[in-house]
Amino acid sequence: MTKKKGKFLTFCFSLIPGAGEMYLGFLKQGVSIMTLSFLLFAVGGILFPPLLTFEAVIWFYSFFHTHNLNSMPDDEFYAIQDDYLIHFHQIVHGKNILLGQYRGLSAVVLILLGLSILWRNIHELFLYFSYHILQLPEPLMDALSWVSNQLPQIVIAVVIIFIGFRLIRSKKLELEQKEDL
């Protein structure tokens, strides 16, 4: 049963992604957010550290979502249905939005993630070969080392910016089409 709570404890619980929603009685939402946060933290910490930047997005979403829920008028608050953010039955039946509507974007993200992990594992070999076999000078090796460490992050940042511009452009075109009707 959802029930509005005091502001101080709501604030304290809202500092942990998903805990604020669970404290307010939205257990499914809270568990979804908390699971997503921990999975992102684990995957980002082990496989691909740049993913940890999305942890901030989840944290801010959860923090403000909790406070927005608690500050709603009573009639709106009690009308909200507790539901999971990701519906696992849709994944099982192939109706997942990531594999349906956003198949291309999902493929690009997975390919970039795979390339980044691959690069992270072979760039040490690349540097060893450059330094010991080719015997490149130290300043050039320093520059090469910096570029090889930053390359995956730079590529992913450029792709994210490109996707952002494409999304803005497609939204703008959609709004222009609606105005024409």
Buried (B, 14 or more C-beta within 10 A) or exposed (E): EBEBBEEEEBBEBBEBBBBBBBBBBBBBBBBBBBBBBBEBBEBBEEEBBBBEBBBEEBBEBBBEBBBEBBEBEEEEBEEBEBEBBEBEEEEEEEEBEBEEEEEEEBEBBEEBBEBBEEBBEEBEEEBEEBBEEEEBEEEEBEEBBEEBEEBBBEBBEEBBEEEEEEEEEEEEEEEEEEEEE
